[in-house]
Amino acid sequence: MTLTLILTRHAKSSWGDADLADHDRPLNKRGHASAKAIGRWLADRGLVPDEVLCSGALRTRQTWTHIAETMVGDPAAQFTDALYLADADAMRNVLALAEGKTVMMVAHNPGSAYMARKLVAEAPEHEKFSHYPTGATAVIEFDADDWSEVQWKSGRVVEFVVPRELI
């Protein structure tokens, strides 16, 4: 069976309020537009997750909300602080418990960048893949029957995009 991971780093966030806790930082104007663009990009490709694993931080929740607006159906999101600023190993542990065939994960850097690089056997030639800027989204496929079977370096990148290419 083929499992598909849609790995998205949250869109651009605001630094306008220095007193705001990091967990509570919202998206800025560009971030809102970027998240909507990523949602349209996924919808144009018919990529709708069966399951969404999203950090509990405000900027990741807002990113998912804008993406979800473009989706056919209503994929339910699980918001978890286990993905808040998580490293690649912690992110993989959360993914291992997933049950959907197509899972979307919305998280943060540097964990998203490290996870993307560690999951794939061969990185795409895209210059931004290793940095995974805000809004970066990879579609990665695995030959596995269950997410707990997914190993490092076992995936293949099917698509990769950054919002600047879309807006």
C-alpha positions, 0 to 999 in steps of 0.5 A: 500500500502507498501512504502519503504524507503532506508535510507543511510548515506553518505560513509566515507569522507576525512578530508585531507584539513582542509581549505575545507568547510564541505559542500565541503568535498569529499569521501575518497578512502574507501568511494568511495569503500563503496558507490559502495559496497552499490550500488551492495548490493541494486542491488543484492536485486532488490532495485531501488528507484523511487525517490532519495532525497539527501543532496547537500553536495559533499560527499552525492552526490558522494555517490549517484553517485556511488550507481546509477552506479549499478542501472538498469534504471536512478532514478533521484536525487533531491539534497537539502540542506534541508537534509544537516546536518538535524535533524530527524524532518527536514528529515521526513518533506522532506520525507513527500513530496516524491511521489515515492513508493520506496524512497532513502534518502542520508543524514548525521549523527546524523540525519540519526541515529535518523531518523532510530531509530524514524521511526521503531517500533522495531530496528534490532538486528544489533549492528551498527544500533543505531550508523549508521556509514558511509555508513549504509543503512536501508531498511524500509517498511511502510503500508501507501498510502502516505509519509505524512501519515508515523508516528514515530515508524510505520516502519519495518526494512527489511534489514540493512547493513554497508559497512564493511560487504560488502568489 
